[in-house]
Amino acid sequence: MKVRAALLLLLAVAGTLATENVLHLTAETFDQAVQEHAFLVVKFHAKWCSHCQKIAPEWEEAATILKDDATAAAYGIALASVDATVHTSLAEKYSIKGFPTIKIFERHNTDDPSTYEGPRQAAGIVEFLLKRAAPASTELTTEEEGEALLETDGVVVVYAGEGEDWWMNIANRNRDTVKWRHTLNEEVMKALGVQAGTITMLNDNEETSIVYNGEVDASNSEKIISFINYHRAIVALHIKQGDQETLKTLFEPDKRPNLFLFTKSKDDGLEAFTVAAQEVRGKFVSARFWDSDFGASYRHFKLEQYIGDKSLPKVLIEDRKNDKKYLLEGDVTEASIEKFISDFEEGNLESMA
């Protein structure tokens, strides 16, 4: 009996300690917490929410693990929780519409958090956050690292210079879209075929490498990002059912508009669509779906009535920032698509019901 009582007491104490590792924030303490922690991860929840109840012990366990992790401490990682039904001003400020919603506040910035979309189990949360909080651009220091980079898949952006704040900020804003590297090592530059002081994209799907030809400094950050978005974009990307890597392209954090071609064969409408999409490459994500191999996409975008229909192809714009969709009426031609895009940008379209 005494053993059982002692065990219950031990579990209760452990539970209390775990809970204390999650910061329970209010509207009054929120800003101060952001200033105290360089990488604050906040779970907005409601007491009645079953999903919130399920993640709560995982969140506490992850907080306990991270508190004792030296790397997490170096990155300033802390886990917090806000009852959004009580502190409604915070929920409104950060547009919390569902529960739980998890936001990441980096570098003491309260204005522009990113949304956490990682695992919901403690071990996965810890692994995800340690990776996410790490510097967005990794320094290459040996020739072997440079040679290995050439063998990796995907788009890599290399700055042959020092990883200063402006570069790290660019990389962090776009860390999930490409791989970011920087180097001052001449042997690495030689292995990669890059010149000192340049920004070069490697393995960018269409060209082996391409060099940014503008000024390389903080004042040109937006131009550098536009350059990267343009050259990493595949025009008229074919999205196949089950291909998670290509599907990720449609759901990137920057929420660029999606321009979609829905067709019944690989060539139907493709030439006109490709020419028109090329004009907004980098500003829009352009992709195509075949009804024969991805009928689920037609149903998702409420175009199921066109599966196998002779009225295909169809072109649709998805405005991810405002959660609206627009369908091109009439024939799909280069001119009609270009006008469709122009009307969207000027706000002259009526969204689908």
Stockholm file with secondary structure:
# STOCKHOLM 1.0

chainA/1-353         MKVRAALLLLLAVAGTLATENVLHLTAETFDQAVQEHAFLVVKFHAKWCSHCQKIAPEWEEAATILKDDATAAAYGIALASVDATVHTSLAEKYSIKGFPTIKIFERHNTDDPSTYEGPRQAAGIVEFLLKRAAPASTELTTEEEGEALLETDGVVVVYAGEGEDWWMNIANRNRDTVKWRHTLNEEVMKALGVQAGTITMLNDNEETSIVYNGEVDASNSEKIISFINYHRAIVALHIKQGDQETLKTLFEPDKRPNLFLFTKSKDDGLEAFTVAAQEVRGKFVSARFWDSDFGASYRHFKLEQYIGDKSLPKVLIEDRKNDKKYLLEGDVTEASIEKFISDFEEGNLESMA
#=GR chainA/1-353 SS CHHHHHHHHHHHHHHHHHHHTSEECCTTTHHHHHHHCSEEEEEEECTTCHHHHHHHHHHHHHHHHHHTCHHHHHHTEEEEEEETTTCHHHHHHTTCCSSSEEEEEETTCSSCCEECCSCSSHHHHHHHHHHHHSCSEEECCSHHHHHHHTTSCSCEEEESSCCCHHHHHHHHHTTTTSEEEECCCHHHHHHHTCCTTCEEEESCSSSSEEECCSCCSGGGHHHHHHHHHHHHCCTTEECCTTCHHHHHGGGCTTCCCEEEEEESSSSTTHHHHHHHHHTTBTTBEEEEEETTTCHHHHHHTTCGGGTTCTTCCEEEEEETTTTEEEECCSCCCHHHHHHHHHHHHTTCCCCCC
#=GC SS_cons         CHHHHHHHHHHHHHHHHHHHTSEECCTTTHHHHHHHCSEEEEEEECTTCHHHHHHHHHHHHHHHHHHTCHHHHHHTEEEEEEETTTCHHHHHHTTCCSSSEEEEEETTCSSCCEECCSCSSHHHHHHHHHHHHSCSEEECCSHHHHHHHTTSCSCEEEESSCCCHHHHHHHHHTTTTSEEEECCCHHHHHHHTCCTTCEEEESCSSSSEEECCSCCSGGGHHHHHHHHHHHHCCTTEECCTTCHHHHHGGGCTTCCCEEEEEESSSSTTHHHHHHHHHTTBTTBEEEEEETTTCHHHHHHTTCGGGTTCTTCCEEEEEETTTTEEEECCSCCCHHHHHHHHHHHHTTCCCCCC
//
